[in-house]
């Protein structure tokens, strides 16, 4: 898929809720998704080119102005959606329609790539698949596969502890919030492989960040469309 180097690129994000059709309380799931996406749209308003919106009963999508904050958005989505399992597809590229307030009724290469990527996530049972970043796709998808595999094994306690530490910044503060001893927080983080996951996430952020400030007319922008 060839794109002009002078066109603005975006990162389309498509989320697909796993096993939503057999969820016992689909109406509650729909409300949770609506509230969660509204929260994400407020929190990341400066990062979004078009806000997240439910497109089908079990799918939602949004459009980021750049990929640099993509992982933070995905982690935030995981937190607001709680125990709801979601697969994601990310597509980097141009759009062929006008921007809208919400990512509905829009089209273009970035959405096509995100659609293909979420399909690959379904087939390979992965958390996230990326498409459109050239040779970096393979590196990013390997890292994200590993991060997703670890996250998918977290218990409720491990997940809550990781989320609290991310907000509190220190284990002591997280322990105080949970009303437990600091050693309990430390043990939960160790069992969750928290430090290795953070390291892998940081590597993903560094790679994605390279595409956030690309000059649309520059050589690097041409390279990612090959």
One Martini backbone bead per residue (centre of mass of N, CA, C, O) as a GRO file, in nm:
protein
  226
    1UNK     BB    1   0.089   0.041   0.029
    2UNK     BB    2   0.078   0.360  -0.108
    3UNK     BB    3   0.211   0.671   0.019
    4UNK     BB    4   0.235   0.985   0.070
    5UNK     BB    5   0.472   1.176   0.241
    6UNK     BB    6   0.263   1.438   0.283
    7UNK     BB    7   0.081   1.275   0.464
    8UNK     BB    8  -0.108   1.232   0.726
    9UNK     BB    9  -0.067   1.041   1.019
   10UNK     BB   10  -0.222   0.764   1.193
   11UNK     BB   11  -0.370   0.582   1.479
   12UNK     BB   12  -0.549   0.305   1.469
   13UNK     BB   13  -0.802   0.169   1.701
   14UNK     BB   14  -0.902  -0.171   1.764
   15UNK     BB   15  -1.156  -0.325   1.962
   16UNK     BB   16  -1.213  -0.670   2.084
   17UNK     BB   17  -1.441  -0.848   2.247
   18UNK     BB   18  -1.426  -1.131   2.416
   19UNK     BB   19  -1.699  -1.327   2.435
   20UNK     BB   20  -1.960  -1.132   2.420
   21UNK     BB   21  -2.198  -1.325   2.322
   22UNK     BB   22  -2.164  -1.495   2.616
   23UNK     BB   23  -2.236  -1.284   2.797
   24UNK     BB   24  -2.454  -1.256   3.069
   25UNK     BB   25  -2.416  -0.909   3.061
   26UNK     BB   26  -2.442  -0.713   2.799
   27UNK     BB   27  -2.560  -0.446   2.904
   28UNK     BB   28  -2.333  -0.392   3.111
   29UNK     BB   29  -2.102  -0.398   2.908
   30UNK     BB   30  -2.196  -0.156   2.741
   31UNK     BB   31  -2.181   0.051   2.973
   32UNK     BB   32  -1.885   0.012   3.039
   33UNK     BB   33  -1.778   0.099   2.763
   34UNK     BB   34  -1.899   0.382   2.755
   35UNK     BB   35  -1.763   0.489   3.013
   36UNK     BB   36  -1.470   0.420   2.940
   37UNK     BB   37  -1.449   0.587   2.673
   38UNK     BB   38  -1.512   0.859   2.798
   39UNK     BB   39  -1.265   0.862   2.983
   40UNK     BB   40  -1.050   0.842   2.763
   41UNK     BB   41  -1.135   1.100   2.606
   42UNK     BB   42  -1.058   1.286   2.841
   43UNK     BB   43  -0.763   1.197   2.917
   44UNK     BB   44  -0.679   1.192   2.576
   45UNK     BB   45  -0.755   1.451   2.411
   46UNK     BB   46  -0.461   1.543   2.304
   47UNK     BB   47  -0.414   1.249   2.141
   48UNK     BB   48  -0.676   1.280   1.975
   49UNK     BB   49  -0.836   1.287   1.658
   50UNK     BB   50  -1.050   1.059   1.750
   51UNK     BB   51  -1.279   0.927   1.930
   52UNK     BB   52  -1.405   0.685   2.109
   53UNK     BB   53  -1.619   0.414   1.978
   54UNK     BB   54  -1.888   0.228   1.925
   55UNK     BB   55  -1.949   0.012   1.635
   56UNK     BB   56  -2.025  -0.244   1.786
   57UNK     BB   57  -2.116  -0.458   2.027
   58UNK     BB   58  -1.778  -0.566   2.034
   59UNK     BB   59  -1.673  -0.278   1.927
   60UNK     BB   60  -1.395  -0.040   1.900
   61UNK     BB   61  -1.281   0.306   1.816
   62UNK     BB   62  -0.981   0.503   1.734
   63UNK     BB   63  -0.777   0.818   1.695
   64UNK     BB   64  -0.445   0.889   1.674
   65UNK     BB   65  -0.211   1.135   1.613
   66UNK     BB   66  -0.011   0.927   1.754
   67UNK     BB   67   0.197   0.652   1.887
   68UNK     BB   68   0.342   0.736   2.163
   69UNK     BB   69   0.060   0.677   2.358
   70UNK     BB   70  -0.064   0.394   2.301
   71UNK     BB   71   0.003   0.221   2.553
   72UNK     BB   72  -0.136   0.403   2.760
   73UNK     BB   73  -0.414   0.365   2.636
   74UNK     BB   74  -0.436   0.057   2.666
   75UNK     BB   75  -0.399   0.046   2.972
   76UNK     BB   76  -0.641   0.228   3.035
   77UNK     BB   77  -0.851   0.047   2.904
   78UNK     BB   78  -0.804  -0.196   3.090
   79UNK     BB   79  -0.887  -0.046   3.351
   80UNK     BB   80  -1.184   0.050   3.269
   81UNK     BB   81  -1.266  -0.264   3.178
   82UNK     BB   82  -1.123  -0.458   3.354
   83UNK     BB   83  -1.215  -0.799   3.297
   84UNK     BB   84  -1.231  -0.729   3.004
   85UNK     BB   85  -1.156  -0.894   2.717
   86UNK     BB   86  -0.910  -0.761   2.477
   87UNK     BB   87  -0.849  -0.698   2.141
   88UNK     BB   88  -0.590  -0.552   1.927
   89UNK     BB   89  -0.563  -0.299   1.660
   90UNK     BB   90  -0.290  -0.137   1.484
   91UNK     BB   91  -0.289   0.154   1.251
   92UNK     BB   92  -0.058   0.301   1.027
   93UNK     BB   93  -0.175   0.605   0.860
   94UNK     BB   94  -0.399   0.718   0.656
   95UNK     BB   95  -0.675   0.915   0.542
   96UNK     BB   96  -0.989   0.949   0.327
   97UNK     BB   97  -1.124   1.127   0.540
   98UNK     BB   98  -1.263   1.317   0.753
   99UNK     BB   99  -1.253   1.443   1.045
  100UNK     BB  100  -1.384   1.349   1.363
  101UNK     BB  101  -1.482   1.338   1.681
  102UNK     BB  102  -1.551   1.048   1.603
  103UNK     BB  103  -1.460   0.709   1.502
  104UNK     BB  104  -1.699   0.755   1.266
  105UNK     BB  105  -1.710   0.729   0.927
  106UNK     BB  106  -1.418   0.626   0.870
  107UNK     BB  107  -1.125   0.614   0.643
  108UNK     BB  108  -0.838   0.407   0.558
  109UNK     BB  109  -0.535   0.262   0.592
  110UNK     BB  110  -0.531   0.258   0.907
  111UNK     BB  111  -0.799   0.095   0.930
  112UNK     BB  112  -0.719  -0.148   0.761
  113UNK     BB  113  -0.478  -0.230   0.940
  114UNK     BB  114  -0.636  -0.260   1.204
  115UNK     BB  115  -0.821  -0.484   1.099
  116UNK     BB  116  -0.597  -0.686   1.035
  117UNK     BB  117  -0.472  -0.687   1.322
  118UNK     BB  118  -0.720  -0.791   1.482
  119UNK     BB  119  -0.734  -1.052   1.324
  120UNK     BB  120  -0.458  -1.156   1.421
  121UNK     BB  121  -0.525  -1.155   1.722
  122UNK     BB  122  -0.739  -1.372   1.697
  123UNK     BB  123  -0.576  -1.602   1.562
  124UNK     BB  124  -0.322  -1.573   1.788
  125UNK     BB  125  -0.406  -1.477   2.068
  126UNK     BB  126  -0.369  -1.160   2.114
  127UNK     BB  127  -0.356  -0.847   2.239
  128UNK     BB  128  -0.151  -0.713   2.017
  129UNK     BB  129  -0.146  -0.558   1.684
  130UNK     BB  130   0.078  -0.429   1.438
  131UNK     BB  131   0.048  -0.188   1.154
  132UNK     BB  132   0.275   0.021   0.938
  133UNK     BB  133   0.600   0.009   1.063
  134UNK     BB  134   0.739  -0.195   0.916
  135UNK     BB  135   1.012  -0.343   1.063
  136UNK     BB  136   0.881  -0.280   1.355
  137UNK     BB  137   0.649  -0.478   1.377
  138UNK     BB  138   0.799  -0.732   1.476
  139UNK     BB  139   0.909  -0.614   1.737
  140UNK     BB  140   0.645  -0.513   1.864
  141UNK     BB  141   0.486  -0.785   1.852
  142UNK     BB  142   0.675  -0.940   2.038
  143UNK     BB  143   0.649  -0.759   2.288
  144UNK     BB  144   0.332  -0.758   2.305
  145UNK     BB  145   0.297  -1.060   2.336
  146UNK     BB  146   0.445  -1.083   2.603
  147UNK     BB  147   0.284  -0.879   2.767
  148UNK     BB  148   0.005  -1.014   2.720
  149UNK     BB  149   0.073  -1.292   2.845
  150UNK     BB  150   0.123  -1.182   3.129
  151UNK     BB  151  -0.138  -1.022   3.178
  152UNK     BB  152  -0.329  -1.279   3.131
  153UNK     BB  153  -0.210  -1.410   3.426
  154UNK     BB  154  -0.337  -1.226   3.606
  155UNK     BB  155  -0.464  -1.153   3.886
  156UNK     BB  156  -0.665  -0.947   4.051
  157UNK     BB  157  -0.450  -0.859   4.256
  158UNK     BB  158  -0.222  -0.798   4.058
  159UNK     BB  159  -0.370  -0.589   3.888
  160UNK     BB  160  -0.440  -0.390   4.117
  161UNK     BB  161  -0.149  -0.341   4.208
  162UNK     BB  162  -0.034  -0.228   3.948
  163UNK     BB  163  -0.231   0.009   3.925
  164UNK     BB  164  -0.159   0.142   4.199
  165UNK     BB  165   0.145   0.186   4.144
  166UNK     BB  166   0.112   0.368   3.897
  167UNK     BB  167  -0.028   0.591   4.065
  168UNK     BB  168   0.155   0.606   4.336
  169UNK     BB  169   0.474   0.501   4.255
  170UNK     BB  170   0.465   0.339   4.530
  171UNK     BB  171   0.446   0.075   4.747
  172UNK     BB  172   0.365   0.224   5.003
  173UNK     BB  173   0.116   0.369   4.890
  174UNK     BB  174  -0.031   0.116   4.790
  175UNK     BB  175  -0.053  -0.020   5.067
  176UNK     BB  176  -0.222   0.203   5.199
  177UNK     BB  177  -0.466   0.180   5.010
  178UNK     BB  178  -0.504  -0.141   5.073
  179UNK     BB  179  -0.425  -0.221   5.372
  180UNK     BB  180  -0.122  -0.329   5.355
  181UNK     BB  181   0.165  -0.467   5.337
  182UNK     BB  182   0.443  -0.406   5.152
  183UNK     BB  183   0.510  -0.710   5.098
  184UNK     BB  184   0.248  -0.775   4.940
  185UNK     BB  185   0.310  -0.594   4.703
  186UNK     BB  186   0.583  -0.716   4.626
  187UNK     BB  187   0.479  -1.005   4.569
  188UNK     BB  188   0.272  -0.931   4.348
  189UNK     BB  189   0.478  -0.802   4.152
  190UNK     BB  190   0.661  -1.047   4.119
  191UNK     BB  191   0.437  -1.242   4.009
  192UNK     BB  192   0.376  -1.023   3.764
  193UNK     BB  193   0.639  -0.917   3.634
  194UNK     BB  194   0.668  -0.602   3.648
  195UNK     BB  195   0.953  -0.516   3.555
  196UNK     BB  196   0.962  -0.658   3.277
  197UNK     BB  197   0.709  -0.519   3.169
  198UNK     BB  198   0.815  -0.230   3.188
  199UNK     BB  199   1.054  -0.271   2.997
  200UNK     BB  200   0.888  -0.353   2.748
  201UNK     BB  201   0.710  -0.099   2.740
  202UNK     BB  202   0.941   0.099   2.703
  203UNK     BB  203   1.032  -0.010   2.429
  204UNK     BB  204   0.769   0.050   2.285
  205UNK     BB  205   0.766   0.357   2.336
  206UNK     BB  206   1.029   0.421   2.188
  207UNK     BB  207   0.946   0.319   1.909
  208UNK     BB  208   0.683   0.487   1.878
  209UNK     BB  209   0.815   0.772   1.927
  210UNK     BB  210   0.959   0.792   1.642
  211UNK     BB  211   0.663   0.861   1.496
  212UNK     BB  212   0.553   1.136   1.628
  213UNK     BB  213   0.789   1.351   1.479
  214UNK     BB  214   0.740   1.326   1.188
  215UNK     BB  215   0.811   1.435   0.881
  216UNK     BB  216   0.604   1.412   0.612
  217UNK     BB  217   0.869   1.484   0.411
  218UNK     BB  218   1.041   1.259   0.510
  219UNK     BB  219   1.221   0.970   0.498
  220UNK     BB  220   1.086   0.815   0.734
  221UNK     BB  221   0.795   0.832   0.622
  222UNK     BB  222   0.855   0.652   0.373
  223UNK     BB  223   0.953   0.387   0.511
  224UNK     BB  224   0.676   0.295   0.664
  225UNK     BB  225   0.529   0.218   0.368
  226UNK     BB  226   0.686  -0.053   0.267
   0.00000   0.00000   0.00000
